[in-house]
Amino acid sequence: MGNPNLLPYETIVRATSGEPEAVDEVLRHYSKRIRIAAIENGHIDRDTEDSIKARLRKAWD
């Protein structure tokens, strides 16, 4: 059995193909890490968080 904390390979393949549902699943899976990356001065900067997500979506287009 694989690691339950990892995304299924098929989901990653679908996301790299640009399938919107798979892209959303990947973003949900990594949402905590994205939020941590968006911390500025000890607070979550929502604009930065949205920017990271937008850049990731654009990369899959």
PDB file of N, CA, C and O in Angstrom:
ATOM      1  N   MET A   1       0.830  -1.189   0.000  1.00  0.00           N
ATOM      2  CA  MET A   1       0.000   0.000   0.000  1.00  0.00           C
ATOM      3  C   MET A   1       0.867   1.242   0.000  1.00  0.00           C
ATOM      4  O   MET A   1       1.938   1.266   0.606  1.00  0.00           O
ATOM      5  N   GLY A   2       0.400   2.267  -0.680  1.00  0.00           N
ATOM      6  CA  GLY A   2       1.133   3.519  -0.739  1.00  0.00           C
ATOM      7  C   GLY A   2       0.897   4.370   0.497  1.00  0.00           C
ATOM      8  O   GLY A   2       0.087   4.038   1.363  1.00  0.00           O
ATOM      9  N   ASN A   3       1.608   5.444   0.554  1.00  0.00           N
ATOM     10  CA  ASN A   3       1.485   6.386   1.656  1.00  0.00           C
ATOM     11  C   ASN A   3       0.170   7.157   1.502  1.00  0.00           C
ATOM     12  O   ASN A   3      -0.037   7.812   0.481  1.00  0.00           O
ATOM     13  N   PRO A   4      -0.730   7.089   2.509  1.00  0.00           N
ATOM     14  CA  PRO A   4      -2.019   7.776   2.398  1.00  0.00           C
ATOM     15  C   PRO A   4      -1.898   9.303   2.412  1.00  0.00           C
ATOM     16  O   PRO A   4      -2.859   9.996   2.079  1.00  0.00           O
ATOM     17  N   ASN A   5      -0.741   9.831   2.789  1.00  0.00           N
ATOM     18  CA  ASN A   5      -0.542  11.285   2.815  1.00  0.00           C
ATOM     19  C   ASN A   5      -0.135  11.846   1.458  1.00  0.00           C
ATOM     20  O   ASN A   5      -0.052  13.062   1.284  1.00  0.00           O
ATOM     21  N   LEU A   6       0.116  10.965   0.503  1.00  0.00           N
ATOM     22  CA  LEU A   6       0.533  11.413  -0.826  1.00  0.00           C
ATOM     23  C   LEU A   6      -0.661  11.441  -1.772  1.00  0.00           C
ATOM     24  O   LEU A   6      -1.602  10.660  -1.634  1.00  0.00           O
ATOM     25  N   LEU A   7      -0.605  12.342  -2.720  1.00  0.00           N
ATOM     26  CA  LEU A   7      -1.628  12.370  -3.763  1.00  0.00           C
ATOM     27  C   LEU A   7      -1.436  11.169  -4.678  1.00  0.00           C
ATOM     28  O   LEU A   7      -0.301  10.768  -4.936  1.00  0.00           O
ATOM     29  N   PRO A   8      -2.512  10.597  -5.167  1.00  0.00           N
ATOM     30  CA  PRO A   8      -2.370   9.511  -6.139  1.00  0.00           C
ATOM     31  C   PRO A   8      -1.670  10.003  -7.404  1.00  0.00           C
ATOM     32  O   PRO A   8      -1.874  11.135  -7.840  1.00  0.00           O
ATOM     33  N   TYR A   9      -0.865   9.160  -7.969  1.00  0.00           N
ATOM     34  CA  TYR A   9      -0.127   9.484  -9.196  1.00  0.00           C
ATOM     35  C   TYR A   9      -1.081   9.952 -10.291  1.00  0.00           C
ATOM     36  O   TYR A   9      -0.787  10.903 -11.015  1.00  0.00           O
ATOM     37  N   GLU A  10      -2.215   9.282 -10.405  1.00  0.00           N
ATOM     38  CA  GLU A  10      -3.184   9.624 -11.448  1.00  0.00           C
ATOM     39  C   GLU A  10      -3.687  11.060 -11.300  1.00  0.00           C
ATOM     40  O   GLU A  10      -3.919  11.745 -12.296  1.00  0.00           O
ATOM     41  N   THR A  11      -3.852  11.510 -10.069  1.00  0.00           N
ATOM     42  CA  THR A  11      -4.295  12.882  -9.826  1.00  0.00           C
ATOM     43  C   THR A  11      -3.257  13.869 -10.319  1.00  0.00           C
ATOM     44  O   THR A  11      -3.598  14.882 -10.930  1.00  0.00           O
ATOM     45  N   ILE A  12      -2.001  13.582 -10.057  1.00  0.00           N
ATOM     46  CA  ILE A  12      -0.921  14.467 -10.500  1.00  0.00           C
ATOM     47  C   ILE A  12      -0.855  14.500 -12.023  1.00  0.00           C
ATOM     48  O   ILE A  12      -0.674  15.566 -12.611  1.00  0.00           O
ATOM     49  N   VAL A  13      -0.998  13.360 -12.658  1.00  0.00           N
ATOM     50  CA  VAL A  13      -0.976  13.306 -14.121  1.00  0.00           C
ATOM     51  C   VAL A  13      -2.132  14.118 -14.693  1.00  0.00           C
ATOM     52  O   VAL A  13      -1.950  14.886 -15.637  1.00  0.00           O
ATOM     53  N   ARG A  14      -3.331  13.944 -14.113  1.00  0.00           N
ATOM     54  CA  ARG A  14      -4.490  14.710 -14.587  1.00  0.00           C
ATOM     55  C   ARG A  14      -4.287  16.204 -14.371  1.00  0.00           C
ATOM     56  O   ARG A  14      -4.665  17.009 -15.222  1.00  0.00           O
ATOM     57  N   ALA A  15      -3.693  16.582 -13.240  1.00  0.00           N
ATOM     58  CA  ALA A  15      -3.447  18.005 -12.962  1.00  0.00           C
ATOM     59  C   ALA A  15      -2.447  18.584 -13.954  1.00  0.00           C
ATOM     60  O   ALA A  15      -2.631  19.703 -14.433  1.00  0.00           O
ATOM     61  N   THR A  16      -1.405  17.847 -14.263  1.00  0.00           N
ATOM     62  CA  THR A  16      -0.416  18.359 -15.221  1.00  0.00           C
ATOM     63  C   THR A  16      -0.993  18.439 -16.629  1.00  0.00           C
ATOM     64  O   THR A  16      -0.467  19.150 -17.485  1.00  0.00           O
ATOM     65  N   SER A  17      -2.083  17.700 -16.864  1.00  0.00           N
ATOM     66  CA  SER A  17      -2.778  17.794 -18.150  1.00  0.00           C
ATOM     67  C   SER A  17      -3.755  18.953 -18.174  1.00  0.00           C
ATOM     68  O   SER A  17      -4.350  19.251 -19.209  1.00  0.00           O
ATOM     69  N   GLY A  18      -3.923  19.623 -17.008  1.00  0.00           N
ATOM     70  CA  GLY A  18      -4.772  20.795 -16.932  1.00  0.00           C
ATOM     71  C   GLY A  18      -6.206  20.519 -16.531  1.00  0.00           C
ATOM     72  O   GLY A  18      -7.047  21.413 -16.629  1.00  0.00           O
ATOM     73  N   GLU A  19      -6.515  19.312 -16.083  1.00  0.00           N
ATOM     74  CA  GLU A  19      -7.885  19.004 -15.664  1.00  0.00           C
ATOM     75  C   GLU A  19      -8.225  19.821 -14.411  1.00  0.00           C
ATOM     76  O   GLU A  19      -7.585  19.657 -13.373  1.00  0.00           O
ATOM     77  N   PRO A  20      -9.230  20.700 -14.505  1.00  0.00           N
ATOM     78  CA  PRO A  20      -9.530  21.612 -13.394  1.00  0.00           C
ATOM     79  C   PRO A  20      -9.797  20.923 -12.054  1.00  0.00           C
ATOM     80  O   PRO A  20      -9.341  21.405 -11.017  1.00  0.00           O
ATOM     81  N   GLU A  21     -10.522  19.815 -12.058  1.00  0.00           N
ATOM     82  CA  GLU A  21     -10.827  19.128 -10.804  1.00  0.00           C
ATOM     83  C   GLU A  21      -9.556  18.597 -10.146  1.00  0.00           C
ATOM     84  O   GLU A  21      -9.409  18.664  -8.926  1.00  0.00           O
ATOM     85  N   ALA A  22      -8.655  18.080 -10.943  1.00  0.00           N
ATOM     86  CA  ALA A  22      -7.397  17.551 -10.411  1.00  0.00           C
ATOM     87  C   ALA A  22      -6.513  18.686  -9.895  1.00  0.00           C
ATOM     88  O   ALA A  22      -5.862  18.549  -8.859  1.00  0.00           O
ATOM     89  N   VAL A  23      -6.491  19.801 -10.616  1.00  0.00           N
ATOM     90  CA  VAL A  23      -5.718  20.967 -10.171  1.00  0.00           C
ATOM     91  C   VAL A  23      -6.242  21.440  -8.815  1.00  0.00           C
ATOM     92  O   VAL A  23      -5.465  21.726  -7.904  1.00  0.00           O
ATOM     93  N   ASP A  24      -7.563  21.518  -8.692  1.00  0.00           N
ATOM     94  CA  ASP A  24      -8.157  21.929  -7.409  1.00  0.00           C
ATOM     95  C   ASP A  24      -7.814  20.943  -6.298  1.00  0.00           C
ATOM     96  O   ASP A  24      -7.566  21.348  -5.162  1.00  0.00           O
ATOM     97  N   GLU A  25      -7.798  19.652  -6.618  1.00  0.00           N
ATOM     98  CA  GLU A  25      -7.445  18.640  -5.615  1.00  0.00           C
ATOM     99  C   GLU A  25      -5.999  18.810  -5.151  1.00  0.00           C
ATOM    100  O   GLU A  25      -5.708  18.688  -3.961  1.00  0.00           O
ATOM    101  N   VAL A  26      -5.102  19.089  -6.083  1.00  0.00           N
ATOM    102  CA  VAL A  26      -3.697  19.314  -5.722  1.00  0.00           C
ATOM    103  C   VAL A  26      -3.570  20.563  -4.850  1.00  0.00           C
ATOM    104  O   VAL A  26      -2.848  20.553  -3.852  1.00  0.00           O
ATOM    105  N   LEU A  27      -4.263  21.630  -5.218  1.00  0.00           N
ATOM    106  CA  LEU A  27      -4.210  22.861  -4.423  1.00  0.00           C
ATOM    107  C   LEU A  27      -4.781  22.642  -3.026  1.00  0.00           C
ATOM    108  O   LEU A  27      -4.243  23.165  -2.051  1.00  0.00           O
ATOM    109  N   ARG A  28      -5.870  21.871  -2.920  1.00  0.00           N
ATOM    110  CA  ARG A  28      -6.423  21.562  -1.592  1.00  0.00           C
ATOM    111  C   ARG A  28      -5.429  20.744  -0.774  1.00  0.00           C
ATOM    112  O   ARG A  28      -5.255  20.981   0.422  1.00  0.00           O
ATOM    113  N   HIS A  29      -4.783  19.785  -1.419  1.00  0.00           N
ATOM    114  CA  HIS A  29      -3.831  18.928  -0.718  1.00  0.00           C
ATOM    115  C   HIS A  29      -2.667  19.746  -0.141  1.00  0.00           C
ATOM    116  O   HIS A  29      -2.206  19.485   0.969  1.00  0.00           O
ATOM    117  N   TYR A  30      -2.209  20.723  -0.898  1.00  0.00           N
ATOM    118  CA  TYR A  30      -1.063  21.526  -0.480  1.00  0.00           C
ATOM    119  C   TYR A  30      -1.464  22.864   0.141  1.00  0.00           C
ATOM    120  O   TYR A  30      -0.614  23.738   0.308  1.00  0.00           O
ATOM    121  N   SER A  31      -2.732  23.039   0.482  1.00  0.00           N
ATOM    122  CA  SER A  31      -3.206  24.329   0.979  1.00  0.00           C
ATOM    123  C   SER A  31      -2.482  24.784   2.245  1.00  0.00           C
ATOM    124  O   SER A  31      -2.215  25.976   2.400  1.00  0.00           O
ATOM    125  N   LYS A  32      -2.162  23.867   3.146  1.00  0.00           N
ATOM    126  CA  LYS A  32      -1.450  24.264   4.371  1.00  0.00           C
ATOM    127  C   LYS A  32      -0.048  24.770   4.046  1.00  0.00           C
ATOM    128  O   LYS A  32       0.418  25.746   4.634  1.00  0.00           O
ATOM    129  N   ARG A  33       0.610  24.113   3.124  1.00  0.00           N
ATOM    130  CA  ARG A  33       1.961  24.554   2.743  1.00  0.00           C
ATOM    131  C   ARG A  33       1.914  25.891   2.017  1.00  0.00           C
ATOM    132  O   ARG A  33       2.780  26.743   2.213  1.00  0.00           O
ATOM    133  N   ILE A  34       0.910  26.066   1.188  1.00  0.00           N
ATOM    134  CA  ILE A  34       0.748  27.341   0.484  1.00  0.00           C
ATOM    135  C   ILE A  34       0.501  28.452   1.498  1.00  0.00           C
ATOM    136  O   ILE A  34       1.065  29.541   1.391  1.00  0.00           O
ATOM    137  N   ARG A  35      -0.343  28.165   2.478  1.00  0.00           N
ATOM    138  CA  ARG A  35      -0.654  29.172   3.505  1.00  0.00           C
ATOM    139  C   ARG A  35       0.601  29.530   4.296  1.00  0.00           C
ATOM    140  O   ARG A  35       0.821  30.702   4.601  1.00  0.00           O
ATOM    141  N   ILE A  36       1.418  28.548   4.628  1.00  0.00           N
ATOM    142  CA  ILE A  36       2.668  28.821   5.348  1.00  0.00           C
ATOM    143  C   ILE A  36       3.589  29.695   4.505  1.00  0.00           C
ATOM    144  O   ILE A  36       4.242  30.599   5.025  1.00  0.00           O
ATOM    145  N   ALA A  37       3.640  29.424   3.209  1.00  0.00           N
ATOM    146  CA  ALA A  37       4.475  30.226   2.318  1.00  0.00           C
ATOM    147  C   ALA A  37       3.972  31.656   2.205  1.00  0.00           C
ATOM    148  O   ALA A  37       4.727  32.552   1.828  1.00  0.00           O
ATOM    149  N   ALA A  38       2.695  31.878   2.530  1.00  0.00           N
ATOM    150  CA  ALA A  38       2.100  33.213   2.406  1.00  0.00           C
ATOM    151  C   ALA A  38       2.179  34.019   3.702  1.00  0.00           C
ATOM    152  O   ALA A  38       1.605  35.105   3.787  1.00  0.00           O
ATOM    153  N   ILE A  39       2.876  33.508   4.697  1.00  0.00           N
ATOM    154  CA  ILE A  39       2.990  34.240   5.954  1.00  0.00           C
ATOM    155  C   ILE A  39       3.984  35.386   5.794  1.00  0.00           C
ATOM    156  O   ILE A  39       5.115  35.196   5.345  1.00  0.00           O
ATOM    157  N   GLU A  40       3.539  36.567   6.170  1.00  0.00           N
ATOM    158  CA  GLU A  40       4.386  37.759   6.158  1.00  0.00           C
ATOM    159  C   GLU A  40       4.202  38.474   7.484  1.00  0.00           C
ATOM    160  O   GLU A  40       3.076  38.764   7.889  1.00  0.00           O
ATOM    161  N   ASN A  41       5.278  38.752   8.144  1.00  0.00           N
ATOM    162  CA  ASN A  41       5.249  39.440   9.441  1.00  0.00           C
ATOM    163  C   ASN A  41       4.360  38.715  10.451  1.00  0.00           C
ATOM    164  O   ASN A  41       3.676  39.346  11.257  1.00  0.00           O
ATOM    165  N   GLY A  42       4.378  37.399  10.397  1.00  0.00           N
ATOM    166  CA  GLY A  42       3.633  36.598  11.358  1.00  0.00           C
ATOM    167  C   GLY A  42       2.156  36.428  11.056  1.00  0.00           C
ATOM    168  O   GLY A  42       1.435  35.812  11.840  1.00  0.00           O
ATOM    169  N   HIS A  43       1.694  36.961   9.938  1.00  0.00           N
ATOM    170  CA  HIS A  43       0.280  36.862   9.577  1.00  0.00           C
ATOM    171  C   HIS A  43       0.158  36.336   8.151  1.00  0.00           C
ATOM    172  O   HIS A  43       1.023  36.571   7.307  1.00  0.00           O
ATOM    173  N   ILE A  44      -0.929  35.622   7.903  1.00  0.00           N
ATOM    174  CA  ILE A  44      -1.179  35.116   6.557  1.00  0.00           C
ATOM    175  C   ILE A  44      -1.628  36.271   5.678  1.00  0.00           C
ATOM    176  O   ILE A  44      -2.610  36.948   5.982  1.00  0.00           O
ATOM    177  N   ASP A  45      -0.915  36.491   4.604  1.00  0.00           N
ATOM    178  CA  ASP A  45      -1.269  37.521   3.634  1.00  0.00           C
ATOM    179  C   ASP A  45      -2.119  36.842   2.557  1.00  0.00           C
ATOM    180  O   ASP A  45      -1.607  36.077   1.741  1.00  0.00           O
ATOM    181  N   ARG A  46      -3.409  37.129   2.565  1.00  0.00           N
ATOM    182  CA  ARG A  46      -4.349  36.469   1.635  1.00  0.00           C
ATOM    183  C   ARG A  46      -4.020  36.805   0.176  1.00  0.00           C
ATOM    184  O   ARG A  46      -4.204  35.968  -0.708  1.00  0.00           O
ATOM    185  N   ASP A  47      -3.540  38.007  -0.075  1.00  0.00           N
ATOM    186  CA  ASP A  47      -3.167  38.359  -1.446  1.00  0.00           C
ATOM    187  C   ASP A  47      -2.011  37.492  -1.925  1.00  0.00           C
ATOM    188  O   ASP A  47      -2.005  37.035  -3.068  1.00  0.00           O
ATOM    189  N   THR A  48      -1.039  37.266  -1.058  1.00  0.00           N
ATOM    190  CA  THR A  48       0.090  36.410  -1.410  1.00  0.00           C
ATOM    191  C   THR A  48      -0.380  34.977  -1.620  1.00  0.00           C
ATOM    192  O   THR A  48       0.050  34.309  -2.561  1.00  0.00           O
ATOM    193  N   GLU A  49      -1.259  34.507  -0.746  1.00  0.00           N
ATOM    194  CA  GLU A  49      -1.798  33.150  -0.882  1.00  0.00           C
ATOM    195  C   GLU A  49      -2.532  32.998  -2.220  1.00  0.00           C
ATOM    196  O   GLU A  49      -2.335  32.013  -2.932  1.00  0.00           O
ATOM    197  N   ASP A  50      -3.371  33.971  -2.553  1.00  0.00           N
ATOM    198  CA  ASP A  50      -4.090  33.937  -3.828  1.00  0.00           C
ATOM    199  C   ASP A  50      -3.134  34.007  -5.011  1.00  0.00           C
ATOM    200  O   ASP A  50      -3.353  33.355  -6.032  1.00  0.00           O
ATOM    201  N   SER A  51      -2.077  34.796  -4.873  1.00  0.00           N
ATOM    202  CA  SER A  51      -1.088  34.920  -5.943  1.00  0.00           C
ATOM    203  C   SER A  51      -0.362  33.599  -6.187  1.00  0.00           C
ATOM    204  O   SER A  51      -0.128  33.213  -7.333  1.00  0.00           O
ATOM    205  N   ILE A  52      -0.012  32.919  -5.115  1.00  0.00           N
ATOM    206  CA  ILE A  52       0.663  31.615  -5.251  1.00  0.00           C
ATOM    207  C   ILE A  52      -0.251  30.638  -5.980  1.00  0.00           C
ATOM    208  O   ILE A  52       0.178  29.949  -6.905  1.00  0.00           O
ATOM    209  N   LYS A  53      -1.513  30.581  -5.561  1.00  0.00           N
ATOM    210  CA  LYS A  53      -2.462  29.661  -6.198  1.00  0.00           C
ATOM    211  C   LYS A  53      -2.670  30.012  -7.665  1.00  0.00           C
ATOM    212  O   LYS A  53      -2.750  29.122  -8.513  1.00  0.00           O
ATOM    213  N   ALA A  54      -2.759  31.299  -7.968  1.00  0.00           N
ATOM    214  CA  ALA A  54      -2.956  31.726  -9.349  1.00  0.00           C
ATOM    215  C   ALA A  54      -1.757  31.358 -10.218  1.00  0.00           C
ATOM    216  O   ALA A  54      -1.919  30.915 -11.356  1.00  0.00           O
ATOM    217  N   ARG A  55      -0.554  31.543  -9.675  1.00  0.00           N
ATOM    218  CA  ARG A  55       0.650  31.196 -10.443  1.00  0.00           C
ATOM    219  C   ARG A  55       0.735  29.698 -10.677  1.00  0.00           C
ATOM    220  O   ARG A  55       1.181  29.264 -11.739  1.00  0.00           O
ATOM    221  N   LEU A  56       0.314  28.905  -9.704  1.00  0.00           N
ATOM    222  CA  LEU A  56       0.312  27.451  -9.877  1.00  0.00           C
ATOM    223  C   LEU A  56      -0.715  27.048 -10.934  1.00  0.00           C
ATOM    224  O   LEU A  56      -0.436  26.202 -11.783  1.00  0.00           O
ATOM    225  N   ARG A  57      -1.900  27.652 -10.881  1.00  0.00           N
ATOM    226  CA  ARG A  57      -2.918  27.339 -11.891  1.00  0.00           C
ATOM    227  C   ARG A  57      -2.418  27.709 -13.294  1.00  0.00           C
ATOM    228  O   ARG A  57      -2.620  26.966 -14.254  1.00  0.00           O
ATOM    229  N   LYS A  58      -1.767  28.865 -13.391  1.00  0.00           N
ATOM    230  CA  LYS A  58      -1.265  29.314 -14.686  1.00  0.00           C
ATOM    231  C   LYS A  58      -0.186  28.358 -15.211  1.00  0.00           C
ATOM    232  O   LYS A  58      -0.093  28.122 -16.416  1.00  0.00           O
ATOM    233  N   ALA A  59       0.620  27.816 -14.309  1.00  0.00           N
ATOM    234  CA  ALA A  59       1.669  26.886 -14.724  1.00  0.00           C
ATOM    235  C   ALA A  59       1.082  25.613 -15.312  1.00  0.00           C
ATOM    236  O   ALA A  59       1.722  24.961 -16.137  1.00  0.00           O
ATOM    237  N   TRP A  60      -0.146  25.246 -14.891  1.00  0.00           N
ATOM    238  CA  TRP A  60      -0.772  24.025 -15.399  1.00  0.00           C
ATOM    239  C   TRP A  60      -1.560  24.286 -16.665  1.00  0.00           C
ATOM    240  O   TRP A  60      -2.044  23.339 -17.285  1.00  0.00           O
ATOM    241  N   ASP A  61      -1.704  25.531 -17.069  1.00  0.00           N
ATOM    242  CA  ASP A  61      -2.446  25.826 -18.301  1.00  0.00           C
ATOM    243  C   ASP A  61      -1.650  25.480 -19.515  1.00  0.00           C
ATOM    244  O   ASP A  61      -2.123  25.664 -20.636  1.00  0.00           O
TER     245      ASP A  61
END
